[in-house]
Amino acid sequence: MKTDVLVVGGGPVGLTMACELYRHGVSCRAVDQNEAPQIWSKAAAMSARTLEMLEDMGLVAKMHERGRPVYGMNLYKGKECLARVEFEMAGTSYPYILGISQRDTELLLAEHLETRGGKLERPVKLESFEHDASGVRATLAHPDGRREQVEADWLIGCDGAKSTVRRVLGLPFEGSTFEQNLIMADIRAELPFAVDPNEGVLFVSSAGLIVLLPLLGDNRYRVICPNMPDPDAEPTISCFLAIAEQRAPSGTRFYDEAWVTKFRFHGRIVPRYRDGRVFLAGDAAHIHSPVGGQGMNMGMQDAENLAWKLALVQQGAAHEWILDSYQPERRPVAAATVGITDRVTQAMMRAMTLRSPIAEALRNQVIAFVAGSGLIGERLFSAVGQLGVSYASSPLVGEHHVSIWSSEVGGARDTEQPKLSDWIGFSRGIGAGERVPNLELNGRKLSDLLHGTEHVLFLFDGEASTPEGYENLASIASTVKERWGRWIRVHIVVPEGREPDLDEFLSDRDLSLHRHFGCRSEALCLVRPDGYVGFRSQPAVAEKLYAYLERIWI
């Protein structure tokens, strides 16, 4: 059997990878060794950035039908509320965490894959593979005992922390195992006081802490208890209830459990994400503490990052070197997350299990002060929502910016030469490798202009109106559409009220789109299919843009 891509692993990461490959025009086979999605799924928090990605895939509405938006957290000691923290995230249509069972996430992704023409094959196990410059040859084991030989141009290991793909490649999984462990349940909870159904609850006590994350359904929560007294004990409902009784206030009742499980924290990462024609994504490449709910989301965004690049290469449209950008773009994100969540987990465990009444009282005062002071704010929650990820150091991004000494200090806007204020604005705008925030602009969401599998090129007219400027933008638009029109959509953005003699243009009311990108004077900005800026230039220099595009496309 021959396939373009063999995706190993049918969790959220593998299914996202398969869905994205099909969306970008590449067929694949996706296999998973389990008979069905596990009911004791660990990941129940979907970040803002993942929801943006799912919107582009056409799945975000169905995810919301199965989940519950969580807008904040309440910290209690017993029945005393120490603090309420509201999530603050700007520049996104989803300023919250979506509480949704990983099982539901997998079921919806599997259904979506079938609408794209694919199918998750299970239970099918990858036994072994070999690869060279010509492709991959893999052996798959079917439940009836049959062994199947498969040839693929590429193989992507999305098969979790115990990855067979990583093992066959012989890659070390560098890091450590924490002393901490946790037990958790999908269960209904009744609390001795009223709580907003769209907000989470965290109880702190001398016995430890307990976290309740709302899920869809009346009083249904993902309940997490870190640090079981006996880490070797079986994760039974009786064990869970005994721990919860010690940490939750009197009058709290847990019932109607769907499942109970436990696991131990790890912080590990592979040294490289690519080995020839084989890639790793998600838990196969990185695992870390669940603090902040980053793991599944980071893996799904690994898939988004790799899929569009691999599709261009597989279709013969782009040079293969662009695949080398996958690791320098995604591995630093994982490495930083592993380090930060390790430190936060250790500090949180120490702070939340204090035995001294004086130390407890001091801790509670600090929590109340920090939560009420605004020190926990937009920057922190943007990080939790994975909105601040930057690929500025990637070999796949670039920009052209004239010297500050070439800019004009003042005077009339009768040329396309940037003013000093324009130079400063462009420097503070959305840089190469940065995510494009979503805002309501000109009566529509900016994301509506970016949806799809193509790159999007914005050609900004700026405040100056010159025949030379329009001629330049029209020439760039014509050349890009002629040479790269299959992969790039073009918008010529002009201030409202101007109707230049151009084939097509986008009217920009109050220059809001210009300002959003930091382009008050003539400039251009190329946005990748994943919503990050690939290239930008001020002024709009055609030769610089063409040189960048020729590096990518064949």
C-alpha positions as CSV (number, residue, x, y, z in Angstrom):
1,M,0.0,0.0,0.0
2,K,1.2,3.6,-0.8
3,T,0.1,6.8,0.9
4,D,1.4,10.3,1.0
5,V,1.6,10.6,4.8
6,L,1.3,8.0,7.5
7,V,0.0,9.6,10.8
8,V,0.6,7.4,13.8
9,G,-1.7,8.2,16.8
10,G,-5.4,8.9,16.9
11,G,-5.5,11.4,19.8
12,P,-6.3,15.1,19.4
13,V,-2.8,15.8,17.9
14,G,-2.9,12.9,15.3
15,L,-6.5,13.7,14.4
16,T,-5.7,17.4,14.0
17,M,-2.7,16.5,11.8
18,A,-4.8,14.3,9.6
19,C,-7.6,16.8,9.3
20,E,-5.2,19.6,8.5
21,L,-3.4,17.6,5.8
22,Y,-6.7,16.8,4.1
23,R,-7.8,20.4,4.4
24,H,-4.6,21.5,2.7
25,G,-5.0,18.9,-0.1
26,V,-2.9,16.0,1.0
27,S,-4.3,12.5,1.6
28,C,-3.0,10.4,4.5
29,R,-3.6,7.3,6.6
30,A,-4.2,7.8,10.3
31,V,-3.8,4.8,12.5
32,D,-4.2,4.2,16.3
33,Q,-3.6,1.1,18.3
34,N,-6.5,1.6,20.7
35,E,-9.9,0.3,20.0
36,A,-11.7,3.5,21.0
37,P,-11.0,6.9,22.6
38,Q,-10.1,6.5,26.3
39,I,-12.8,7.5,28.6
40,W,-10.3,8.8,31.3
41,S,-8.9,11.5,29.0
42,K,-6.6,13.9,30.8
43,A,-6.9,17.1,28.8
44,A,-10.0,19.1,29.4
45,A,-8.9,22.7,28.8
46,M,-8.9,24.1,25.3
47,S,-7.0,27.4,24.9
48,A,-7.9,30.5,23.0
49,R,-5.3,29.9,20.3
50,T,-6.5,26.3,19.7
51,L,-10.1,27.6,19.4
52,E,-8.9,30.1,16.7
53,M,-7.4,27.2,14.8
54,L,-10.6,25.2,15.1
55,E,-12.6,28.1,13.8
56,D,-10.5,28.1,10.6
57,M,-11.0,24.3,10.4
58,G,-14.8,24.8,10.7
59,L,-15.1,22.9,14.0
60,V,-15.3,25.6,16.7
61,A,-19.1,25.7,16.9
62,K,-19.3,21.9,17.5
63,M,-16.7,22.1,20.2
64,H,-18.7,24.7,22.0
65,E,-21.8,22.4,21.8
66,R,-19.8,19.8,23.8
67,G,-18.0,22.2,26.1
68,R,-18.4,25.0,28.6
69,P,-16.5,28.3,28.5
70,V,-14.6,29.1,31.7
71,Y,-14.1,32.8,32.3
72,G,-12.3,32.8,35.6
73,M,-11.2,31.0,38.7
74,N,-12.3,31.3,42.4
75,L,-9.8,30.5,45.2
76,Y,-11.3,29.3,48.5
77,K,-10.0,28.3,51.9
78,G,-13.0,26.3,53.2
79,K,-16.0,28.5,52.5
80,E,-14.0,31.7,52.5
81,C,-13.3,33.2,49.1
82,L,-9.7,34.4,49.0
83,A,-9.8,35.7,45.5
84,R,-11.5,35.7,42.2
85,V,-9.4,35.9,39.0
86,E,-11.1,36.8,35.7
87,F,-9.3,35.7,32.5
88,E,-8.1,38.7,30.5
89,M,-7.2,38.1,26.9
90,A,-7.2,40.8,24.2
91,G,-7.1,40.3,20.4
92,T,-9.1,37.1,20.3
93,S,-12.7,36.1,19.8
94,Y,-12.2,33.5,22.6
95,P,-11.1,35.2,25.8
96,Y,-11.6,32.1,27.9
97,I,-10.8,28.5,28.3
98,L,-13.2,25.9,26.9
99,G,-13.8,23.1,29.3
100,I,-14.4,20.0,27.1
101,S,-13.6,16.3,27.6
102,Q,-10.7,15.1,25.5
103,R,-12.9,12.2,24.5
104,D,-15.4,14.6,23.0
105,T,-12.6,16.4,21.3
106,E,-11.3,13.2,19.7
107,L,-14.8,12.1,18.6
108,L,-15.5,15.5,16.9
109,L,-12.1,15.5,15.2
110,A,-12.6,11.9,14.0
111,E,-16.1,12.8,12.6
112,H,-14.5,15.9,10.9
113,L,-11.8,13.7,9.3
114,E,-14.4,11.6,7.7
115,T,-16.1,14.6,6.2
116,R,-12.7,15.5,4.6
117,G,-12.5,12.0,3.1
118,G,-10.2,10.4,5.6
119,K,-10.8,7.8,8.4
120,L,-9.0,6.9,11.6
121,E,-8.1,3.2,11.4
122,R,-8.2,1.4,14.7
123,P,-7.0,-0.8,16.3
124,V,-4.0,-0.7,14.0
125,K,-0.5,-0.7,15.5
126,L,2.7,0.5,14.1
127,E,5.2,-2.3,14.7
128,S,8.3,-1.0,12.9
129,F,9.5,1.2,10.1
130,E,12.6,2.2,8.2
131,H,13.2,5.4,6.2
132,D,15.7,7.0,3.8
133,A,15.7,9.8,1.3
134,S,13.2,8.0,-0.9
135,G,10.5,7.5,1.7
136,V,9.2,5.4,4.6
137,R,8.4,1.7,4.8
138,A,6.3,0.7,7.7
139,T,4.8,-2.5,9.1
140,L,1.2,-2.3,10.5
141,A,-0.4,-4.9,12.7
142,H,-4.1,-5.4,12.3
143,P,-6.4,-7.0,15.0
144,D,-6.9,-10.2,12.9
145,G,-3.2,-10.8,13.0
146,R,-2.5,-9.6,9.5
147,R,0.7,-7.7,8.9
148,E,0.5,-4.9,6.3
149,Q,3.5,-3.3,4.5
150,V,2.9,0.4,3.9
151,E,5.0,2.8,1.8
152,A,4.7,6.5,2.6
153,D,6.5,9.7,1.6
154,W,6.4,10.9,5.2
155,L,5.6,9.6,8.6
156,I,4.4,11.7,11.6
157,G,4.5,10.3,15.1
158,C,1.7,11.6,17.2
159,D,1.6,8.5,19.3
160,G,2.0,10.0,22.8
161,A,4.5,9.9,25.6
162,K,5.3,6.2,25.0
163,S,5.8,6.8,21.3
164,T,6.8,3.9,19.1
165,V,8.0,6.3,16.4
166,R,10.4,8.0,18.9
167,R,11.7,4.7,20.1
168,V,12.4,3.4,16.6
169,L,14.2,6.7,15.8
170,G,16.3,6.1,19.0
171,L,15.7,9.7,20.2
172,P,16.3,10.3,23.9
173,F,13.4,11.8,25.9
174,E,15.4,14.1,28.0
175,G,14.0,15.4,31.3
176,S,12.8,14.1,34.7
177,T,9.9,12.6,36.6
178,F,8.3,14.7,39.4
179,E,7.7,13.4,42.8
180,Q,4.2,14.8,42.5
181,N,1.3,12.8,41.2
182,L,-2.4,13.4,40.9
183,I,-5.8,11.7,40.9
184,M,-8.7,13.1,39.0
185,A,-12.3,12.3,38.1
186,D,-15.0,13.3,35.7
187,I,-17.8,13.8,38.3
188,R,-20.7,15.8,39.5
189,A,-20.2,18.2,42.4
190,E,-22.5,20.1,44.7
191,L,-20.9,22.9,46.7
192,P,-22.1,24.5,49.9
193,F,-22.4,27.9,48.2
194,A,-23.3,29.2,44.8
195,V,-20.7,29.3,42.1
196,D,-20.9,30.7,38.6
197,P,-21.2,27.6,36.3
198,N,-18.8,29.2,33.9
199,E,-16.0,29.6,36.5
200,G,-13.6,27.2,38.0
201,V,-12.9,26.6,41.7
202,L,-9.7,25.9,43.6
203,F,-9.8,24.9,47.3
204,V,-6.6,25.2,49.4
205,S,-6.1,23.5,52.7
206,S,-3.4,22.1,54.9
207,A,-4.2,18.7,53.3
208,G,-3.5,19.9,49.8
209,L,-5.5,21.5,47.0
210,I,-8.3,20.4,44.8
211,V,-9.3,22.0,41.5
212,L,-12.7,21.9,39.8
213,L,-13.0,22.8,36.1
214,P,-16.5,23.1,34.7
215,L,-17.6,20.7,31.9
216,L,-20.8,20.5,29.9
217,G,-23.7,19.3,32.0
218,D,-25.4,20.3,35.3
219,N,-22.8,20.4,38.1
220,R,-20.3,18.3,36.1
221,Y,-16.6,19.0,36.6
222,R,-13.2,17.7,35.9
223,V,-11.9,17.4,39.5
224,I,-8.2,17.2,40.1
225,C,-6.4,16.4,43.4
226,P,-2.6,16.7,43.2
227,N,-0.4,14.6,45.5
228,M,-2.2,11.4,46.5
229,P,-1.1,10.4,50.1
230,D,-0.3,6.9,48.7
231,P,0.9,7.3,45.1
232,D,0.9,3.5,44.7
233,A,-2.8,3.1,45.6
234,E,-5.3,2.2,42.9
235,P,-7.3,5.2,41.6
236,T,-10.7,4.1,42.9
237,I,-13.7,6.3,43.5
238,S,-13.4,5.5,47.3
239,C,-9.8,6.7,47.2
240,F,-10.8,9.9,45.3
241,L,-13.7,10.7,47.7
242,A,-11.5,10.2,50.7
243,I,-8.9,12.7,49.4
244,A,-11.6,15.2,48.3
245,E,-13.3,15.1,51.7
246,Q,-10.1,16.2,53.3
247,R,-9.5,19.1,50.9
248,A,-13.0,20.4,50.0
249,P,-15.2,22.3,52.6
250,S,-17.9,20.6,54.5
251,G,-21.1,20.2,52.7
252,T,-19.4,19.4,49.4
253,R,-20.8,16.4,47.6
254,F,-19.3,14.4,44.8
255,Y,-21.4,11.8,42.9
256,D,-22.2,10.2,39.5
257,E,-18.6,9.7,38.5
258,A,-17.8,8.8,34.8
259,W,-14.3,7.7,35.6
260,V,-11.4,8.1,38.0
261,T,-7.7,7.9,37.1
262,K,-4.2,8.9,38.2
263,F,-0.9,9.8,36.7
264,R,2.5,11.1,37.5
265,F,4.0,14.4,36.3
266,H,6.9,14.4,33.8
267,G,8.9,17.1,32.1
268,R,10.6,15.8,29.0
269,I,11.5,16.9,25.4
270,V,13.2,15.3,22.4
271,P,16.4,17.0,21.0
272,R,15.0,17.2,17.5
273,Y,11.5,17.1,15.9
274,R,12.6,15.8,12.5
275,D,14.7,12.9,11.3
276,G,14.7,12.8,7.5
277,R,11.2,12.0,6.4
278,V,9.9,11.4,10.0
279,F,8.5,14.0,12.3
280,L,7.3,14.0,16.0
281,A,4.4,16.1,17.3
282,G,2.6,16.5,20.6
283,D,3.4,14.2,23.6
284,A,5.7,12.1,21.4
285,A,8.0,15.2,21.3
286,H,7.3,16.9,24.7
287,I,5.5,16.3,27.9
288,H,5.2,18.5,31.0
289,S,3.2,19.3,34.1
290,P,-0.5,19.8,33.4
291,V,-0.4,23.2,35.2
292,G,-1.9,25.7,32.8
293,G,-3.5,23.1,30.5
294,Q,-0.8,23.5,27.8
295,G,-0.1,20.0,26.6
296,M,-2.9,19.0,24.3
297,N,-3.2,22.6,22.9
298,M,0.5,22.8,22.2
299,G,0.4,19.4,20.4
300,M,-2.6,20.4,18.2
301,Q,-0.7,23.6,17.3
302,D,2.3,21.5,16.4
303,A,0.0,19.8,13.9
304,E,-1.2,23.1,12.5
305,N,2.3,24.4,12.0
306,L,3.6,21.3,10.2
307,A,0.6,20.4,8.1
308,W,0.5,23.4,5.7
309,K,4.3,23.3,5.1
310,L,4.2,19.5,4.4
311,A,1.3,19.9,2.1
312,L,3.1,22.5,0.0
313,V,6.2,20.3,-0.2
314,Q,4.2,17.2,-1.0
315,Q,2.3,18.9,-3.8
316,G,5.6,20.0,-5.4
317,A,4.8,23.7,-4.8
318,A,7.5,24.5,-2.2
319,H,11.1,23.7,-1.5
320,E,11.7,21.0,1.0
321,W,13.9,23.2,3.2
322,I,10.8,24.9,4.6
323,L,10.2,21.7,6.7
324,D,13.3,22.6,8.6
325,S,11.4,25.5,10.1
326,Y,9.1,23.2,12.1
327,Q,11.6,22.5,14.8
328,P,13.0,26.0,15.4
329,E,9.4,27.3,15.5
330,R,7.8,24.7,17.7
331,R,10.6,23.2,19.9
332,P,11.4,26.5,21.7
333,V,7.7,26.8,22.6
334,A,7.8,23.3,24.2
335,A,11.1,23.9,25.9
336,A,9.9,27.1,27.5
337,T,6.7,25.5,28.6
338,V,8.4,22.5,30.1
339,G,10.7,24.8,32.1
340,I,8.0,27.2,33.3
341,T,5.5,24.6,34.2
342,D,8.1,22.6,36.1
343,R,9.0,25.6,38.3
344,V,5.4,26.7,38.7
345,T,4.3,23.2,39.7
346,Q,7.1,22.9,42.3
347,A,6.3,26.4,43.8
348,M,2.6,25.8,43.8
349,M,2.9,22.5,45.6
350,R,5.0,24.0,48.3
351,A,2.8,27.0,48.7
352,M,-0.5,25.0,48.7
353,T,0.5,22.4,51.3
354,L,1.8,24.6,54.1
355,R,1.2,23.2,57.6
356,S,1.9,26.2,59.8
357,P,-1.2,28.3,60.5
358,I,0.9,31.5,60.3
359,A,2.4,30.5,57.0
360,E,-1.1,29.6,55.7
361,A,-2.5,32.9,56.8
362,L,0.4,34.8,55.1
363,R,0.0,32.8,51.9
364,N,-3.7,33.5,51.8
365,Q,-3.1,37.3,52.2
366,V,-0.5,37.2,49.4
367,I,-3.0,35.4,47.1
368,A,-5.7,37.9,47.9
369,F,-3.4,40.9,47.3
370,V,-1.9,39.6,44.0
371,A,-5.3,38.6,42.6
372,G,-6.8,42.0,43.5
373,S,-3.8,44.1,42.5
374,G,-3.9,43.4,38.7
375,L,-0.5,41.7,38.8
376,I,-2.2,38.7,37.3
377,G,-3.4,40.1,34.1
378,E,-3.5,40.0,30.4
379,R,0.1,39.0,29.8
380,L,-0.2,35.9,32.0
381,F,-3.5,34.8,30.5
382,S,-2.4,35.4,27.0
383,A,0.4,33.0,27.8
384,V,-2.0,30.5,29.1
385,G,-4.2,31.0,26.0
386,Q,-1.0,30.5,23.9
387,L,-1.7,33.8,22.2
388,G,1.8,35.2,22.6
389,V,3.8,32.5,20.7
390,S,6.3,34.1,18.4
391,Y,8.3,32.6,15.5
392,A,10.5,35.8,15.1
393,S,13.7,33.8,15.0
394,S,12.4,31.3,12.4
395,P,14.4,30.8,9.2
396,L,11.0,30.9,7.4
397,V,10.1,34.6,8.3
398,G,11.6,37.8,7.3
399,E,11.1,41.5,6.8
400,H,12.4,44.6,5.1
401,H,12.5,47.9,7.0
402,V,14.3,51.0,5.7
403,S,16.8,52.6,8.0
404,I,15.5,55.1,10.4
405,W,17.9,57.6,8.8
406,S,16.0,57.3,5.5
407,S,12.7,58.3,7.0
408,E,11.4,61.9,6.9
409,V,10.8,63.8,10.1
410,G,7.8,65.8,8.8
411,G,6.3,67.6,5.9
412,A,3.5,66.9,3.5
413,R,2.5,63.3,2.6
414,D,3.2,63.7,-1.1
415,T,5.5,60.7,-1.5
416,E,5.5,57.1,-0.4
417,Q,8.6,57.6,1.7
418,P,7.9,56.6,5.4
419,K,7.9,59.4,8.0
420,L,9.7,59.0,11.3
421,S,6.3,58.3,13.0
422,D,5.6,55.7,10.3
423,W,8.9,54.0,11.0
424,I,8.2,53.9,14.7
425,G,4.6,52.6,14.1
426,F,5.9,49.8,11.8
427,S,8.5,48.8,14.4
428,R,5.7,48.5,17.0
429,G,3.4,46.7,14.6
430,I,2.9,43.0,14.1
431,G,6.4,41.7,13.5
432,A,7.5,38.9,11.2
433,G,6.8,35.6,13.0
434,E,4.1,37.0,15.3
435,R,0.5,36.0,15.4
436,V,-2.1,38.4,13.9
437,P,-4.5,39.3,16.7
438,N,-8.2,39.2,15.8
439,L,-10.2,42.3,16.1
440,E,-13.5,43.7,14.8
441,L,-12.4,45.9,11.9
442,N,-14.6,47.7,9.3
443,G,-17.6,45.8,10.6
444,R,-16.1,42.4,10.2
445,K,-13.7,40.1,12.0
446,L,-10.1,40.2,10.7
447,S,-10.0,36.4,10.9
448,D,-12.7,36.3,8.2
449,L,-10.1,37.7,5.8
450,L,-7.5,35.1,6.9
451,H,-9.5,31.9,6.9
452,G,-8.5,29.3,4.4
453,T,-5.4,27.4,3.3
454,E,-3.7,30.2,1.3
455,H,-1.3,32.9,2.4
456,V,-2.9,36.3,2.5
457,L,-1.0,39.4,1.2
458,F,-2.1,42.8,2.4
459,L,-0.8,45.7,0.3
460,F,-1.3,48.9,2.3
461,D,-1.8,52.1,0.5
462,G,-1.0,54.3,3.5
463,E,-2.0,57.9,4.1
464,A,-0.3,59.2,1.0
465,S,-2.2,59.1,-2.3
466,T,0.2,59.1,-5.3
467,P,-0.1,57.6,-8.8
468,E,3.3,56.0,-8.3
469,G,2.1,54.3,-5.1
470,Y,-1.0,52.8,-6.9
471,E,1.1,51.7,-9.8
472,N,3.5,49.9,-7.5
473,L,0.7,48.1,-5.6
474,A,-1.2,47.2,-8.7
475,S,2.0,45.8,-10.2
476,I,2.8,43.7,-7.1
477,A,-0.8,42.4,-7.0
478,S,-0.7,41.4,-10.7
479,T,2.6,39.7,-10.4
480,V,1.7,37.8,-7.2
481,K,-1.6,36.6,-8.7
482,E,0.1,35.5,-11.9
483,R,3.0,33.6,-10.4
484,W,1.6,32.5,-7.0
485,G,-2.1,33.0,-7.3
486,R,-2.9,29.4,-6.4
487,W,-1.4,29.9,-2.9
488,I,-1.7,33.6,-2.2
489,R,-4.8,35.8,-1.9
490,V,-4.2,39.5,-2.4
491,H,-5.9,42.5,-0.8
492,I,-5.0,46.1,-1.7
493,V,-6.0,48.1,1.4
494,V,-6.9,51.8,0.8
495,P,-8.3,54.4,3.1
496,E,-12.1,54.7,3.0
497,G,-13.3,57.2,0.4
498,R,-10.6,56.5,-2.1
499,E,-11.6,54.6,-5.2
500,P,-8.4,54.0,-7.1
501,D,-8.5,52.6,-10.6
502,L,-7.5,49.1,-9.5
503,D,-9.0,45.8,-10.2
504,E,-9.8,45.1,-6.6
505,F,-9.3,46.9,-3.3
506,L,-10.4,46.7,0.3
507,S,-11.7,49.9,1.9
508,D,-10.3,50.6,5.3
509,R,-12.5,52.7,7.5
510,D,-10.6,55.1,9.7
511,L,-7.3,53.4,8.7
512,S,-8.1,50.8,11.4
513,L,-6.6,47.9,9.4
514,H,-3.5,50.0,8.6
515,R,-3.0,50.8,12.3
516,H,-3.6,47.2,13.4
517,F,-0.6,46.1,11.3
518,G,1.5,49.3,12.1
519,C,1.3,50.4,8.4
520,R,0.4,54.1,8.3
521,S,2.5,54.5,5.2
522,E,2.8,52.3,2.1
523,A,3.7,48.7,3.2
524,L,3.0,45.1,2.7
525,C,2.4,42.1,5.0
526,L,2.1,38.4,4.1
527,V,0.2,36.3,6.5
528,R,0.7,32.5,6.6
529,P,-2.1,30.0,6.7
530,D,-1.6,29.5,10.4
531,G,-2.2,33.2,11.1
532,Y,1.4,34.3,11.7
533,V,3.2,37.0,9.7
534,G,5.6,35.4,7.2
535,F,7.1,38.5,5.6
536,R,6.5,42.3,5.7
537,S,8.1,45.3,4.2
538,Q,7.9,49.1,4.6
539,P,7.7,50.6,2.0
540,A,6.2,47.9,-0.3
541,V,9.4,46.8,-2.1
542,A,8.4,44.3,-4.8
543,E,11.9,42.9,-5.2
544,K,12.2,42.0,-1.5
545,L,8.8,40.3,-1.6
546,Y,9.5,38.3,-4.7
547,A,12.9,37.2,-3.4
548,Y,11.2,35.9,-0.2
549,L,8.5,34.1,-2.2
550,E,11.0,32.5,-4.5
551,R,12.8,31.0,-1.5
552,I,9.6,29.2,-0.6
553,W,7.8,28.3,-3.8
554,I,9.2,26.3,-6.7
